[in-house]
Amino acid sequence: MAQLAPLTITARNAAQAEYLVRSRAEQRGIKVQEIEVADAGTGGWYVTITVSDADAEKSEAALLGEDTQVLHFRSHAPHPPGDH
């Protein structure tokens, strides 16, 4: 078993921080054996997970601590009537 150093996660509470890390891990094929969450202050949480040695190698590439990116699309200006 390998313990991954604390990941810093922004969440509303400890349960949400645990959910975010666990769901990201599962989406990336990493099975979490154990999880610990500690308050990091100002809406942040330190999450330490224990995974198998095989999954530890995959976890670095999985970016479990990265926030989900939100893409913002610009709206195009509306076309004047009759201009198609």
C-alpha positions as CSV (number, residue, x, y, z in Angstrom):
1,M,0.0,0.0,0.0
2,A,1.1,3.5,-0.8
3,Q,0.0,6.7,0.8
4,L,-0.3,9.8,-1.4
5,A,0.8,13.0,0.2
6,P,-2.0,15.4,1.1
7,L,-3.9,16.8,-1.9
8,T,-5.3,20.2,-1.4
9,I,-8.9,20.3,-2.4
10,T,-11.3,23.2,-2.4
11,A,-14.7,22.1,-1.1
12,R,-17.7,23.2,1.1
13,N,-16.9,20.5,3.7
14,A,-14.9,17.4,4.5
15,A,-17.5,15.1,3.0
16,Q,-17.5,16.9,-0.3
17,A,-13.6,16.9,-0.4
18,E,-13.6,13.2,0.2
19,Y,-16.3,12.6,-2.5
20,L,-14.4,14.7,-5.1
21,V,-11.1,12.8,-4.6
22,R,-12.8,9.4,-4.4
23,S,-14.9,10.0,-7.6
24,R,-11.9,11.4,-9.5
25,A,-9.8,8.3,-8.5
26,E,-12.6,5.9,-9.6
27,Q,-13.1,7.7,-12.9
28,R,-9.4,7.2,-13.6
29,G,-9.3,3.6,-12.6
30,I,-7.7,4.0,-9.2
31,K,-9.1,2.2,-6.2
32,V,-8.9,4.1,-2.9
33,Q,-8.2,1.8,0.0
34,E,-8.4,4.5,2.7
35,I,-8.9,8.2,2.8
36,E,-8.2,10.9,5.5
37,V,-9.5,14.5,5.3
38,A,-8.1,17.4,7.4
39,D,-9.1,21.1,7.4
40,A,-6.7,23.3,5.6
41,G,-8.6,26.5,6.4
42,T,-10.4,29.0,4.1
43,G,-12.5,26.4,2.3
44,G,-9.5,24.0,1.6
45,W,-9.1,20.5,2.7
46,Y,-6.0,18.2,2.9
47,V,-6.9,14.8,1.6
48,T,-4.5,11.8,2.0
49,I,-5.4,8.6,0.2
50,T,-4.0,5.1,0.5
51,V,-3.9,3.0,-2.7
52,S,-2.3,-0.2,-3.9
53,D,1.3,0.1,-5.0
54,A,0.2,-0.5,-8.6
55,D,-2.3,2.3,-8.4
56,A,0.3,4.6,-6.8
57,E,2.2,4.6,-10.1
58,K,-1.0,5.6,-12.0
59,S,-2.0,8.3,-9.5
60,E,0.6,10.8,-10.5
61,A,-0.7,10.9,-14.1
62,A,-4.3,10.9,-12.8
63,L,-4.0,14.4,-11.3
64,L,-6.4,13.6,-8.5
65,G,-5.8,16.9,-6.8
66,E,-6.6,19.0,-9.9
67,D,-9.9,20.9,-10.0
68,T,-12.2,20.2,-12.8
69,Q,-11.8,22.8,-15.5
70,V,-14.8,24.7,-16.6
71,L,-14.8,25.9,-20.2
72,H,-16.3,29.3,-20.9
73,F,-17.5,29.9,-24.4
74,R,-17.9,33.4,-25.8
75,S,-21.2,34.2,-27.3
76,H,-21.1,35.5,-30.8
77,A,-22.8,38.8,-31.4
78,P,-26.2,38.3,-33.0
79,H,-26.5,38.6,-36.7
80,P,-28.5,41.5,-38.0
81,P,-31.8,40.5,-39.5
82,G,-31.5,39.3,-43.1
83,D,-27.7,38.7,-42.7
84,H,-27.3,34.9,-42.9
